[in-house]
């Protein structure tokens, strides 16, 4: 059986009624979902920052260990050269050994300086890590509170929302694909999500632009799907809202 324009308009208006009700339920949650998402992103960022700082501490500790090994190796070389001094046969050998010992001592001094610098860096990183941990714990507590608050609201509304979504699924099935596509596109492009608007006080119920009397008469006949020339919303006559309320 062919579906009339009036039936199509009623189906679209009914879908709009359901979507508006779903949006109103979601609006009860306010900014909470966004706040939860922002907190999750912030926590992820803090955890990445903490991991990076801990990795840097480990790198500094590895450098300290390497430099301590260099010091031991240099000290071992100095002992070897010192033992060889008693067996030198001429000034050239003596000067060569003392030069090597000086170089090893310089290596020890450089390694000790590097160890001191790395220890200072570690100390600063550990302080930053403690601050970041406190901040992370605070954000995690904030997230737990926000999630608990959101869970309460969802629990209070999920049954009604599930019913509306089920009703929406049925409503969508009776609307042809072309019209449904247009409806969804309009909803995406307008701020309040209203794609099907009734005429209120001779104006579009979506953008409040005035509708000429002749166009209002055409809309009341329900023989064409007409849209607002200003905002592109699908227009219905004021009486349709009352009819839908009776049948809902």
Backbone as numpy.savetxt, mean C-alpha at the origin, in Angstrom:
# Nx Ny Nz CAx CAy CAz Cx Cy Cz
-38.56 -14.10 -24.63 -39.41 -12.91 -24.63 -38.53 -11.66 -24.63
-38.87 -10.70 -25.50 -38.09 -9.47 -25.61 -38.29 -8.59 -24.39
-37.19 -8.06 -23.90 -37.21 -7.19 -22.72 -37.47 -5.77 -23.19
-38.42 -5.10 -22.59 -38.75 -3.72 -22.98 -37.75 -2.74 -22.40
-37.74 -1.53 -22.95 -36.86 -0.47 -22.45 -37.19 -0.16 -20.99
-38.49 -0.17 -20.69 -38.90 0.10 -19.30 -38.33 -0.95 -18.35
-38.37 -2.20 -18.75 -37.81 -3.27 -17.91 -36.30 -3.13 -17.75
-35.65 -2.71 -18.84 -34.20 -2.49 -18.77 -33.87 -1.35 -17.80
-34.66 -0.29 -17.89 -34.45 0.85 -16.99 -34.67 0.46 -15.52
-35.70 -0.33 -15.31 -35.98 -0.77 -13.94 -34.86 -1.67 -13.41
-34.33 -2.53 -14.29 -33.24 -3.40 -13.89 -31.99 -2.59 -13.54
-31.70 -1.57 -14.35 -30.56 -0.70 -14.09 -30.75 0.10 -12.81
-31.96 0.60 -12.63 -32.23 1.38 -11.41 -32.10 0.50 -10.17
-32.57 -0.73 -10.29 -32.47 -1.67 -9.18 -31.01 -1.98 -8.85
-30.21 -2.16 -9.90 -28.78 -2.41 -9.70 -28.13 -1.22 -9.02
-28.51 -0.02 -9.45 -27.96 1.18 -8.82 -28.35 1.26 -7.34
-29.59 0.89 -7.05 -30.06 0.90 -5.65 -29.21 -0.03 -4.80
-28.92 -1.22 -5.34 -28.11 -2.20 -4.61 -26.69 -1.69 -4.42
-26.10 -1.17 -5.49 -24.72 -0.67 -5.42 -24.59 0.50 -4.44
-25.60 1.35 -4.43 -25.59 2.49 -3.50 -25.63 1.99 -2.06
-26.45 0.97 -1.81 -26.54 0.39 -0.47 -25.21 -0.25 -0.05
-24.55 -0.93 -0.99 -23.24 -1.53 -0.70 -22.21 -0.45 -0.39
-22.24 0.62 -1.17 -21.31 1.73 -0.94 -21.53 2.38 0.43
-22.79 2.48 0.81 -23.10 3.07 2.12 -22.56 2.21 3.26
-22.65 0.89 3.08 -22.10 -0.02 4.09 -20.58 0.13 4.17
-19.95 0.22 3.00 -18.49 0.35 2.97 -18.04 1.68 3.55
-18.88 2.71 3.36 -18.52 4.03 3.88 -18.49 4.05 5.40
-19.23 3.09 6.03 -19.22 3.00 7.49 -17.80 2.71 7.98
-17.04 2.00 7.15 -15.64 1.68 7.51 -14.75 2.90 7.41
-15.25 3.94 6.72 -14.50 5.18 6.62 -13.13 4.99 5.99
-12.14 5.63 6.61 -10.76 5.57 6.12 -9.99 4.39 6.69
-10.66 3.56 7.50 -9.95 2.47 8.17 -9.20 1.53 7.22
-9.84 1.03 6.15 -9.09 0.15 5.24 -7.84 0.80 4.67
-7.94 2.09 4.33 -6.79 2.81 3.79 -5.71 3.00 4.87
-6.17 3.29 6.10 -5.23 3.46 7.20 -4.50 2.15 7.49
-5.23 1.05 7.43 -4.62 -0.28 7.63 -3.58 -0.54 6.55
-3.94 -0.25 5.30 -3.02 -0.47 4.18 -1.77 0.40 4.32
-1.95 1.66 4.72 -0.81 2.57 4.90 0.11 2.08 6.02
-0.49 1.59 7.11 0.30 1.07 8.22 1.08 -0.18 7.80
0.44 -1.04 7.03 1.12 -2.25 6.54 2.33 -1.88 5.67
2.15 -0.87 4.82 3.26 -0.40 3.97 4.38 0.19 4.82
3.98 0.98 5.83 4.97 1.61 6.70 5.76 0.55 7.49
5.05 -0.46 7.97 5.70 -1.55 8.72 6.67 -2.31 7.82
6.25 -2.58 6.60 7.12 -3.28 5.64 8.38 -2.46 5.38
8.22 -1.14 5.26 9.36 -0.26 5.04 10.31 -0.26 6.23
9.75 -0.21 7.44 10.58 -0.23 8.66 11.32 -1.56 8.79
10.64 -2.65 8.48 11.28 -3.97 8.57 12.43 -4.08 7.56
12.23 -3.54 6.36 13.29 -3.54 5.35 14.48 -2.70 5.82
14.16 -1.55 6.42 15.21 -0.67 6.94 15.99 -1.34 8.06
15.27 -2.01 8.95 15.91 -2.74 10.05 16.83 -3.85 9.53
16.32 -4.59 8.56 17.10 -5.68 7.98 18.38 -5.14 7.35
18.25 -4.01 6.66 19.42 -3.40 6.02 20.45 -2.98 7.06
19.99 -2.36 8.15 20.92 -1.91 9.20 21.58 -3.10 9.89
20.83 -4.16 10.13 21.41 -5.37 10.74 22.45 -6.01 9.82
22.17 -5.99 8.51 23.13 -6.52 7.54 24.41 -5.68 7.55
24.24 -4.35 7.68 25.41 -3.47 7.71 26.25 -3.73 8.96
25.59 -3.98 10.10 26.30 -4.30 11.34 27.13 -5.57 11.15
26.52 -6.58 10.51 27.23 -7.84 10.27 28.44 -7.62 9.36
28.27 -6.75 8.36 29.39 -6.44 7.46 30.53 -5.77 8.22
30.18 -4.82 9.11 31.20 -4.16 9.92 31.91 -5.17 10.83
31.14 -6.08 11.41 31.73 -7.09 12.30 32.68 -8.01 11.53
32.31 -8.33 10.29 33.19 -9.14 9.44 34.48 -8.38 9.14
34.36 -7.08 8.85 35.54 -6.25 8.58 36.45 -6.19 9.81
35.84 -6.08 11.00 36.63 -6.05 12.24 37.40 -7.36 12.40
36.71 -8.48 12.17 37.38 -9.79 12.26 38.53 -9.90 11.28
38.30 -9.43 10.06 39.36 -9.49 9.03 40.56 -8.64 9.43
40.28 -7.47 9.99 41.39 -6.58 10.40 42.14 -7.13 11.60
41.43 -7.82 12.49 42.11 -8.47 13.62 43.05 -9.57 13.13
42.61 -10.27 12.10 43.47 -11.29 11.49 44.71 -10.64 10.88
44.54 -9.49 10.20 45.66 -8.77 9.61 46.66 -8.34 10.69
46.11 -7.90 11.84 46.98 -7.48 12.94 47.82 -8.66 13.44
47.17 -9.80 13.62 47.89 -10.99 14.09 48.96 -11.43 13.09
48.59 -11.36 11.81 49.56 -11.73 10.77 50.74 -10.77 10.76
50.44 -9.47 10.94 51.52 -8.47 10.96 52.41 -8.66 12.18
51.78 -8.94 13.34 52.56 -9.18 14.56 53.46 -10.40 14.40
52.94 -11.42 13.74 53.72 -12.63 13.49 54.91 -12.32 12.59
54.67 -11.50 11.57 55.75 -11.11 10.67 56.83 -10.30 11.40
56.38 -9.41 12.30 57.33 -8.59 13.07 58.22 -9.47 13.94
57.61 -10.47 14.59 58.40 -11.40 15.42 59.43 -12.14 14.57
59.00 -12.54 13.37 59.90 -13.27 12.47 61.07 -12.38 12.05
60.74 -11.12 11.67 61.79 -10.20 11.24 62.71 -9.85 12.41
62.12 -9.72 13.62 62.91 -9.38 14.81 63.91 -10.50 15.11
63.46 -11.76 14.93 64.35 -12.90 15.17 65.48 -12.93 14.15
65.18 -12.47 12.94 66.18 -12.49 11.87 67.24 -11.41 12.04
66.91 -10.38 12.84 67.85 -9.27 13.02 69.18 -9.73 13.64
69.07 -10.75 14.50 70.29 -11.22 15.18 71.22 -11.97 14.24
70.73 -12.28 13.06 71.55 -13.04 12.11 71.95 -12.24 10.88
71.68 -10.92 10.91 72.02 -10.11 9.73 73.53 -10.04 9.56
73.97 -9.94 8.30 75.41 -9.93 8.01 75.91 -8.56 7.59
74.96 -7.69 7.25 75.39 -6.34 6.83 74.26 -5.33 7.05
74.60 -4.08 6.86 73.63 -3.00 7.07 72.46 -3.08 6.09
72.73 -3.52 4.89 71.64 -3.62 3.89 70.56 -4.57 4.35
70.96 -5.74 4.87 69.97 -6.71 5.38 69.24 -6.14 6.59
70.00 -5.44 7.46 69.41 -4.85 8.66 68.36 -3.80 8.27
68.74 -2.93 7.34 67.80 -1.89 6.90 66.55 -2.49 6.25
66.75 -3.56 5.48 65.61 -4.22 4.81 64.65 -4.80 5.83
65.17 -5.45 6.86 64.32 -6.06 7.90 63.59 -5.00 8.71
64.33 -3.96 9.11 63.69 -2.88 9.90 62.62 -2.17 9.07
62.85 -2.05 7.76 61.86 -1.44 6.87 60.59 -2.29 6.83
60.76 -3.60 6.72 59.61 -4.52 6.71 58.85 -4.44 8.04
59.60 -4.34 9.14 58.96 -4.24 10.46 58.16 -2.95 10.58
58.69 -1.86 10.01 57.98 -0.58 10.02 56.67 -0.68 9.22
56.79 -1.34 8.07 55.60 -1.51 7.22 54.53 -2.33 7.94
54.94 -3.36 8.64 53.98 -4.20 9.38 53.35 -3.41 10.53
54.15 -2.57 11.18 53.61 -1.72 12.25 52.60 -0.72 11.70
52.91 -0.19 10.52 51.95 0.72 9.86 50.66 -0.01 9.52
50.79 -1.27 9.08 49.61 -2.08 8.77 48.77 -2.30 10.03
49.45 -2.54 11.16 48.75 -2.73 12.44 48.00 -1.46 12.83
48.68 -0.32 12.69 48.04 0.97 13.04 46.82 1.24 12.16
46.97 0.95 10.86 45.85 1.17 9.92 44.68 0.25 10.26
44.98 -1.01 10.57 43.92 -1.97 10.92 43.23 -1.57 12.21
44.01 -1.10 13.19 43.42 -0.66 14.47 42.52 0.56 14.27
42.95 1.45 13.36 42.14 2.63 13.05 40.82 2.21 12.40
40.94 1.25 11.46 39.73 0.77 10.79 38.79 0.09 11.78
39.34 -0.70 12.69 38.52 -1.37 13.72 37.79 -0.34 14.57
38.50 0.71 14.94 37.90 1.78 15.75 36.74 2.44 14.99
36.96 2.70 13.70 35.91 3.32 12.87 34.71 2.39 12.72
34.99 1.10 12.50 33.89 0.14 12.34 33.11 -0.01 13.65
33.79 0.01 14.77 33.11 -0.07 16.08 32.22 1.14 16.30
32.70 2.31 15.84 31.89 3.53 15.96 30.64 3.41 15.08
30.82 2.92 13.86 29.69 2.73 12.94 28.68 1.74 13.53
29.18 0.66 14.12 28.30 -0.33 14.74 27.51 0.29 15.87
28.18 1.09 16.69 27.52 1.75 17.81 26.38 2.65 17.32
26.66 3.41 16.25 25.62 4.30 15.70 24.46 3.49 15.10
24.79 2.41 14.40 23.76 1.58 13.79 22.88 0.93 14.85
23.51 0.46 15.93 22.74 -0.19 17.00 21.78 0.79 17.65
22.22 2.05 17.80 21.32 3.07 18.35 20.14 3.31 17.40
20.45 3.38 16.10 19.39 3.58 15.09 18.44 2.38 15.06
19.00 1.18 15.25 18.18 -0.03 15.26 17.21 -0.02 16.43
17.68 0.41 17.59 16.81 0.48 18.77 15.66 1.46 18.55
15.99 2.61 17.96 14.95 3.61 17.67 13.93 3.04 16.68
14.44 2.38 15.63 13.56 1.80 14.60 12.69 0.68 15.18
13.25 -0.10 16.11 12.48 -1.18 16.74 11.32 -0.62 17.55
11.59 0.46 18.29 10.52 1.10 19.08 9.43 1.63 18.15
9.88 2.26 17.06 8.92 2.79 16.08 8.12 1.66 15.45
8.81 0.57 15.12 8.14 -0.59 14.51 7.12 -1.21 15.46
7.49 -1.36 16.73 6.56 -1.91 17.72 5.32 -1.02 17.85
5.54 0.29 17.81 4.41 1.23 17.90 3.48 1.11 16.71
4.08 0.99 15.52 3.25 0.87 14.30 2.50 -0.46 14.29
3.15 -1.51 14.78 2.48 -2.81 14.84 1.29 -2.77 15.80
1.46 -2.06 16.91 0.35 -1.92 17.86 -0.78 -1.11 17.23
-0.41 -0.04 16.51 -1.42 0.77 15.81 -2.18 -0.09 14.81
-1.44 -0.94 14.08 -2.07 -1.81 13.09 -3.02 -2.80 13.75
-2.59 -3.37 14.87 -3.44 -4.32 15.60 -4.73 -3.65 16.04
-4.62 -2.41 16.52 -5.81 -1.67 16.98 -6.74 -1.36 15.81
-6.15 -0.93 14.70 -6.96 -0.60 13.53 -7.64 -1.84 12.96
-6.90 -2.95 12.92 -7.48 -4.20 12.41 -8.62 -4.68 13.30
-8.46 -4.53 14.61 -9.51 -4.94 15.55 -10.76 -4.07 15.36
-10.53 -2.77 15.17 -11.64 -1.84 14.95 -12.36 -2.16 13.64
-11.56 -2.44 12.61 -12.13 -2.76 11.30 -12.89 -4.08 11.35
-12.35 -5.06 12.08 -12.99 -6.37 12.18 -14.37 -6.26 12.82
-14.50 -5.40 13.82 -15.79 -5.19 14.48 -16.81 -4.63 13.49
-16.37 -3.63 12.72 -17.27 -3.00 11.75 -17.67 -4.00 10.66
-16.68 -4.77 10.17 -16.97 -5.75 9.12 -17.94 -6.81 9.63
-17.72 -7.24 10.87 -18.61 -8.26 11.45 -20.04 -7.74 11.54
-20.17 -6.45 11.84 -21.50 -5.85 11.98 -22.21 -5.69 10.64
-21.43 -5.57 9.57 -22.04 -5.27 8.26 -21.92 -6.40 7.24
-21.08 -7.42 7.53 -20.80 -8.41 6.49 -22.04 -9.22 6.09
-22.93 -9.49 7.04 -24.13 -10.27 6.71 -25.01 -9.49 5.74
-25.20 -8.20 6.05 -26.02 -7.37 5.17 -25.35 -7.19 3.82
-24.02 -7.02 3.83 -23.28 -6.85 2.57 -23.33 -8.12 1.73
-23.24 -9.28 2.39 -23.32 -10.55 1.66 -24.68 -10.70 0.99
-25.73 -10.29 1.70 -27.07 -10.34 1.13 -27.21 -9.42 -0.07
-26.63 -8.24 0.04 -26.68 -7.29 -1.07 -25.88 -7.78 -2.27
-24.74 -8.39 -2.01 -23.92 -8.92 -3.10 -24.63 -10.07 -3.82
-25.34 -10.87 -3.05 -26.13 -11.96 -3.63 -27.25 -11.38 -4.50
-27.90 -10.34 -3.98 -28.97 -9.67 -4.72 -28.40 -9.02 -5.98
-27.20 -8.47 -5.86 -26.56 -7.83 -7.02 -26.26 -8.86 -8.11
-25.79 -10.04 -7.68 -25.50 -11.09 -8.64 -26.71 -11.45 -9.48
-27.87 -11.49 -8.83 -29.12 -11.80 -9.55 -29.50 -10.65 -10.48
-29.32 -9.41 -9.99 -29.69 -8.24 -10.78 -28.85 -8.11 -12.04
-27.56 -8.42 -11.93 -26.65 -8.30 -13.06 -27.02 -9.27 -14.19
-27.50 -10.44 -13.83 -27.80 -11.49 -14.81 -28.90 -11.08 -15.80
-29.78 -10.20 -15.38 -30.90 -9.84 -16.26 -30.62 -8.58 -17.07
-29.41 -8.04 -16.96 -29.04 -6.84 -17.72 -28.10 -7.24 -18.85
-28.42 -6.82 -20.05 -27.58 -7.20 -21.19 -26.18 -6.62 -21.03
-25.23 -7.30 -21.62 -23.80 -7.00 -21.42 -23.45 -5.56 -21.83
-24.02 -5.09 -22.93 -23.72 -3.75 -23.42 -24.14 -2.68 -22.41
-25.34 -2.84 -21.87 -25.84 -1.88 -20.88 -25.04 -1.95 -19.57
-24.69 -3.17 -19.19 -23.93 -3.35 -17.95 -22.56 -2.70 -18.07
-21.94 -2.83 -19.25 -20.64 -2.21 -19.49 -20.75 -0.69 -19.37
-21.80 -0.13 -19.99 -22.00 1.33 -19.94 -22.24 1.78 -18.49
-23.05 1.03 -17.79 -23.35 1.34 -16.38 -22.08 1.37 -15.55
-21.27 0.33 -15.67 -20.03 0.25 -14.89 -19.05 1.35 -15.26
-19.01 1.69 -16.55 -18.11 2.74 -17.01 -18.52 4.10 -16.43
-19.83 4.36 -16.43 -20.32 5.62 -15.87 -20.00 5.69 -14.38
-20.24 4.60 -13.67 -19.97 4.57 -12.23 -18.51 4.86 -11.92
-17.63 4.37 -12.79 -16.19 4.58 -12.59 -15.82 6.04 -12.81
-16.53 6.69 -13.73 -16.17 8.06 -14.11 -16.80 9.15 -13.25
-17.76 8.80 -12.41 -18.41 9.82 -11.57 -17.98 9.66 -10.12
-17.99 10.76 -9.38 -17.46 10.77 -8.01 -18.31 9.98 -7.03
-19.61 10.10 -7.12 -20.48 9.47 -6.11 -20.93 8.06 -6.48
-20.48 7.53 -7.60 -20.83 6.16 -7.98 -22.24 5.99 -8.48
-22.95 7.09 -8.74 -24.34 7.01 -9.23 -24.33 7.07 -10.75
-24.69 5.96 -11.37 -24.75 5.88 -12.83 -26.17 6.06 -13.34
-27.14 5.72 -12.50 -28.56 5.85 -12.86 -29.19 6.85 -11.90
-29.60 7.98 -12.42 -30.12 9.06 -11.57 -31.56 9.40 -11.93
-32.35 9.60 -10.91 -33.73 10.04 -11.13 -33.78 11.56 -11.28
-34.91 12.06 -11.79 -35.09 13.50 -11.94 -35.64 14.06 -10.62
-34.93 15.01 -10.05 -35.34 15.64 -8.80 -35.46 17.14 -9.01
-36.67 17.67 -8.77 -36.92 19.11 -8.94 -36.47 19.59 -10.33
-36.88 18.84 -11.34 -36.60 19.17 -12.74 -35.11 19.14 -13.08
-34.32 18.42 -12.27 -32.87 18.38 -12.52 -32.36 16.95 -12.39
-31.19 16.69 -12.97 -30.53 15.38 -12.86 -30.16 15.13 -11.41
-30.55 13.97 -10.90 -30.26 13.63 -9.51 -28.80 13.36 -9.23
-27.99 13.31 -10.30 -26.56 13.08 -10.13 -25.74 14.34 -10.12
-25.95 15.21 -11.13 -25.15 16.44 -11.24 -25.97 17.70 -10.99
-27.31 17.54 -10.87 -28.24 18.65 -10.55 -28.36 19.68 -11.68
-28.00 19.26 -12.89 -28.22 20.14 -14.04 -29.70 20.07 -14.44
-30.25 21.20 -14.86 -31.66 21.27 -15.22 -31.96 20.42 -16.46
-33.10 19.73 -16.42 -33.54 18.90 -17.55 -34.72 19.61 -18.22
-34.64 19.89 -19.53 -35.74 20.56 -20.24 -37.05 19.78 -20.12
-38.19 20.46 -20.08 -39.50 19.81 -19.93 -39.77 18.71 -20.96
-39.43 18.96 -22.23 -39.69 17.96 -23.26 -38.87 16.70 -23.03
-37.63 16.88 -22.58 -36.77 15.71 -22.30 -37.31 14.95 -21.10
-37.85 15.68 -20.13 -38.46 15.01 -18.97 -39.65 14.16 -19.41
-40.40 14.70 -20.33 -41.57 13.98 -20.84 -41.13 12.69 -21.55
-40.06 12.78 -22.32 -39.52 11.60 -23.02 -39.05 10.55 -22.00
-38.42 11.02 -20.94 -37.92 10.09 -19.90 -39.09 9.38 -19.22
-40.14 10.11 -18.96 -41.31 9.51 -18.28 -41.97 8.44 -19.14
-41.84 8.55 -20.44 -42.46 7.55 -21.33 -41.71 6.21 -21.28
-40.46 6.23 -20.89 -39.64 5.02 -20.74 -39.57 4.20 -22.04
-39.45 4.92 -23.16 -39.36 4.24 -24.45 -37.93 4.28 -25.01
-37.07 5.11 -24.37 -35.67 5.21 -24.76 -34.81 5.29 -23.51
-33.59 4.83 -23.65 -32.63 5.02 -22.56 -31.92 6.34 -22.83
-32.22 7.33 -22.02 -31.69 8.67 -22.22 -30.69 9.01 -21.11
-29.68 9.80 -21.49 -28.65 10.16 -20.51 -28.62 11.66 -20.32
-28.10 12.08 -19.19 -27.95 13.51 -18.89 -26.91 14.10 -19.85
-27.27 15.22 -20.48 -26.37 15.83 -21.44 -25.15 16.47 -20.78
-25.22 16.65 -19.46 -24.12 17.30 -18.74 -23.14 16.30 -18.13
-23.65 15.22 -17.52 -22.76 14.29 -16.81 -22.74 12.88 -17.41
-23.68 12.57 -18.33 -23.68 11.27 -18.98 -24.38 10.16 -18.21
-24.99 10.50 -17.05 -25.70 9.48 -16.27 -26.99 9.07 -16.98
-27.37 7.81 -16.77 -28.64 7.31 -17.29 -29.76 7.92 -16.45
-30.79 8.46 -17.11 -31.85 9.17 -16.39 -33.13 8.34 -16.30
-33.78 8.42 -15.14 -35.10 7.79 -14.94 -36.03 8.83 -14.34
-37.32 8.60 -14.48 -38.28 9.55 -13.91 -38.40 9.33 -12.40
-38.89 10.32 -11.72 -38.97 10.29 -10.25 -39.85 9.17 -9.75
-40.89 8.79 -10.52 -41.83 7.78 -10.06 -41.19 6.38 -9.97
-40.14 6.15 -10.71 -39.53 4.82 -10.71 -38.98 4.45 -9.34
-38.49 5.43 -8.60 -37.97 5.16 -7.26 -39.07 4.63 -6.37
-40.26 5.20 -6.45 -41.40 4.74 -5.65 -41.85 3.33 -6.07
-41.83 3.08 -7.38 -42.23 1.76 -7.88 -41.24 0.68 -7.41
-39.95 1.00 -7.45 -38.93 0.05 -7.02 -39.01 -0.22 -5.52
-39.38 0.83 -4.77 -39.49 0.68 -3.33 -40.61 -0.29 -2.97
-41.69 -0.26 -3.77 -42.84 -1.13 -3.53 -42.49 -2.57 -3.86
-41.73 -2.77 -4.96 -41.41 -4.14 -5.39 -40.24 -4.73 -4.66
-39.40 -3.89 -4.03 -38.18 -4.37 -3.34 -38.54 -5.22 -2.13
